[in-house]
Each structure stands twice: as C-alpha cells, then as structure tokens.
Amino acid sequence: MRQIHLFLRHILFWGVLLCLILLAYAVLRQRPQDLPWTKIDLDQPIGLFTGRKLAALTGERAQCLALLEQAGVPYSAMEPGGSGQCVYDDAVRLKAERGALAYAPAAVAPSCPVVAALKLWEWQVVQPAAQRIYGQPVASLRHFGSYSCRRMYGRSAGDFSEHATADAIDIAAFVLADGRQISVLNDWDGKARDAEFLRAVRDGACDLFSTVLSPDYNKAHRDHFHLDQAERGAIGGRACRRHCSAQYVMPAKAGIPFFFSALEQKKGDPSFRWDDERILLAEPAFARQRHRLTRCRQ
C-alpha cells in the first residue's frame, strides 16, 4: 500500500512539473527574447537572456554587424588594429543619426557587441528613464574612451583590461536636450532625481553588459560607469551591483537547504528575488564570486 502511495505521489509530482513546464513555455513563446536558444533581435524588448546573447557576439563579427544592419543602426566597421595582447578586430564607429544619442568625443569605436548593447541601452533604458524623470530626452553621452592598451587599473602586471580589445567603454555624463549635464562624478550622490536617474540607467545596463562598474564599486570608478562585454560563457557570471535596499548573503557552499530556508523567510515579499550574479567586492578579491539573495528595487 505504501509503495502505491509513493508511486502515485511520484506520478502527481512529475505530472504537475510537466504542466508547469508546458505552461511556462506557452507564456515564453510570446516573448522569444526570454528563451536562451532564440536569436537576439535589437527590435525586441530586453529579455532574460539578452545580456548573455550580446556577450556571445564576441568573436562573431559578421553576425554582430548583421544585427546592427537589421536594426537600422548606421555605423562604420573599423579595420583590425593593435598588437600583442591589445588586438581588436570588430571595432565599430557609430555614424551621426538624427534623433539618436551623440557621443562626445565622437571618434570612439568600441567592439560591435558593446555598440549593440549601447543602442539597446539608449532605446530601452536611458531615454525612457530621462523622459520619466526629466520630461526630456538625453542628447549626448560624454565618455572617457573605449580602446586603451593597458592592464586592469593601469597596473604593470596582471590581466589585461577589456579596454585593451575595445570591448569596453567608460561613460562619464549625460547631456539633456536643454543642455543640462548629469555627471556621474558630481551627481551620483547629488539631487534626488539625478541620483535616481543615474542608478536607473546603471541598473538597466546590468541587463545588457557583462560588467557594469559604478561609483559604489570603488574609488577608481567614482567618475564613470565602466561597461564591457567580457565573454564568460553561456552560464558565466555577470559582474554588476544593482541598487539594492538590502542584501542577504548566501555562502557559496551553503547549498540548497540554506536557499530554501532563506526563501521561506521572505515568502510574501513581492520585491524579493533570487539574484545569482557575480558581485564584485573590494580589492584584491576582484573576481570573487558570492551568491546573494537580494531585495532590489525593480
């Protein structure tokens, strides 16, 4: 009798699980950008796997350029350049486009995956946030450049920066249509709406770039957002610190029981979510990975 009960419980469990999978798939079919195996489309809203799909374009020059063309993004593909550890082969310079963000200085040519992410960031994060908070669009972005043949933090030893392959860009300020400038250095902890805007665009960048570093990471980033598309594999970690009101740290070795215990404690909290991203901690543990249960502003 007991064996029959166990058998029926297993049947019920797998039946419910199958129904949930089919239900989820039916819902996701209406949002192809949320499926890991669909091709990225810059005309689609940002999905669960958009950031990883953009990073996966690293080394896929033809595919990335075709993506820009499909989205109607005017650009000039740059010739490969550099040497040694500082070679770039998929740099792209955006052409001036009416109604699009201008870059100052204009002669900047990040890698194609970075440019693709920048366009999505512009269309779906930066401009909507500017309209919501300021009632006007952003006219231009001020930056500190993209390509720079150097190691991380300008050190004489260690890993090379993503800037060494033009796979990164540093954003310093946003200039609104009325000429007002919102600076990362001056406004990160400035007036409420300026701080809100900067955190909103930083948080939105986390869904599009492999790495997003901001003033709350360390002093080296007090005056800019570092955005890059480091390729860490299909399920690799993403380096980003979102705007969170609280953090619940889950040690990497705590395991499933700890996870469900913590989750049970937060049952009923609509803002609670599981965020299994790589959180960059203070030096020297640059790439140290932690699993965190975070309660973040949506």
Secondary structure, DSSP 8 states (H G I E B T S, - for coil): -HHHHHHHHHHHHHHHHHHHHHHHHHHHTT-GGGSTTS---TTS---TTHHHHHHTTTT-HHHHHHHHHHTT--EEE---B--TT--BS-BEEE---TTS-EEESS----BHHHHHHHHHHIIIIIHHHHHHHHSS-EEEEEE--S----BGGG-SSS-B-GGGGT-EEEEEEEEETTS-EEEHHHHTTSSHHHHHHHHHHHHHHTTT-SEEE-TTT-GGGTT-EEEE-----TT---EE---EEEEEEE-TTSHHHHHHHHHHHTTT-TTEEEE--B---STT-TT---EEEEEE--
